């Protein structure tokens, strides 16, 4: 259930390090990392839902899938939702702690 957490943290920390190396403020770097980590986790689940839709309803052909099929968050399974929410929450907590400590 926590597979997204290390991915999110890795992306966030990499963005933070790149931002700092380029001279960006720590706050900006960590929040850009938070956004990037969240986006990757969300996009992964959208892609998973698309593959599920293709398998269930599309006869195995991507061309049969409407473009919005993966965006129907209410059709994601509980595992996908919880995994994404936990990873985003962890990224937000890291960003908030860094913001608080740097202030």
N, C-alpha and C positions, 0 to 999 in steps of 0.2 A: 504493500500500500504506500510505501514511502519512497518509491523509485524516483519520483520527480524531485524530491528534496535535494539530493546531492547534485543533480543536474542544474537545478535552479541556483543553488549556492555557487556552483562552479562558474556558471555564466555571470552571476552577479559579481563575484570576486574578480573574474577576468576583466569585466568591464570597468570595475573600480580601479584595478591595477593599470589598465590601459589609459583610463582617464587621468589618473595621477601622473603617469609617465609623460602624458602630453601637457601637463600643467593645469588641468582642470581642478577646481576645488573638490575636496573630499565629499562634501554633501552632494554636489552635482553628479559626481562619478558614481556614488553608491545608488542614487536614485535612478540614473540611467541604467545601471546594472539591474535594479529591481524591475524596471519596465521591461528590459530585454528578457530577463528570466521568466517573468510572467507571460510575456508574449510567446516564448518558446513552448511553455507548458500548455497554454491554451491552444496554440496551433497544432501541437501534437495530438491533443484530444479531438480537435476538429478533424484531423486526418484519420484518426482511428474510427471516428463515427462515420466518415465517408466510406472507409473500407467495409465497415459493418453493413452499411446501407447497400453497397454494391453486392455484397454476398447475400443479403436477405431478399432484396427486392429488384436488383439490377441484372440478375442473371449472369453475374460475373463480369459485366461490361460497364466501364466507367461512363461511357456515352449515354447510358440509360438513366444516369443519376442527375437530378436537378442540381444546379449550382449552389443552392442554399442548404442542401441536405445536412452537411456537417455543422452548420451554424445553429441548428435547432437544439439548443442546450437542454431544453426540457426533455429531449429524447436520449440524452446521454445516460449511461447506466450509473448507478450509485458509486461504483468504484472510480470511474472517470471523474465525476464531480468531486468526490472527496479527495482524490489524489491531487487534483488541480488546486482546490481550495487550500489544502495543507501547504503545498509548495509556494503558492502566492503569499500565504500568511507568513511563512518563514522568511521569504524575501522582504516582506514589509517590515517584519520585526527587526531584521538585520539593518535595514535602511533607517528605521526609527532610532535604534540604539546608536548607530553611528552618528546620526544627526544630533541626537541628544548629547553624546559624548564630545562632539566637535564644538558644539555651541559654547 
